[in-house]
């Protein structure tokens, strides 16, 4: 799933490549992907792209006249920029992985695609980002929150720190992958309970969050959209590295699996050398 660094990089890429270009048309191939109907997709035709930004993990493409295309790429969505399209024919609804296509006046544009059968990519065409409920209820941006705000938000939501870090109403922008990396950098168990964390632990967690995310943003911004996934994988120390040696201590990276997701961690770095039980309801190391 694209998280804060990748969405920031996609926004930067669109600012560099698409801002100033006028929209020829916005095509919707996956009807369920566009969650709004007023204004209609035709409302952006002829309008210039004036900016691109981010709200947590939401990409915000801005058009003159105050319109915003807000996109959540979900688990399997992505943005593909095309210098040219193979055909000028409209997309056929329901055909292939393309959910939406934005054609620009120089012949270029971008597709929003989603792989797999679980179609969760969502797009909203609105006049105010706050009209999208999940944007309006986002917590402070994980990179913008200062130390005091970060500590207040984390400690104020009792739960396992892995889940609290990824709760977008607590802090926005962090997902499954970077929460694994942050907790590894902080040398903290993913099952540590947030309201039991000491001031020192919270300070360490804050510094790890800033370091991991800023490093990922610096590596990602400037990359082409097609290169971002590989760049993300190359920077991971524990996430998606089950069975491989931890690059810090050499211990084997372990995994805890849940119904629809999993987490990765290093026992030596994070849990005093003790492996976590690979089932949610067992007694957990903290």
Order of alpha helices (4+ residues) and beta strands (2+ residues): alpha-beta-beta-beta-beta-beta-beta-beta-beta-alpha-beta-alpha-alpha-beta-alpha-alpha-alpha-beta-beta-alpha
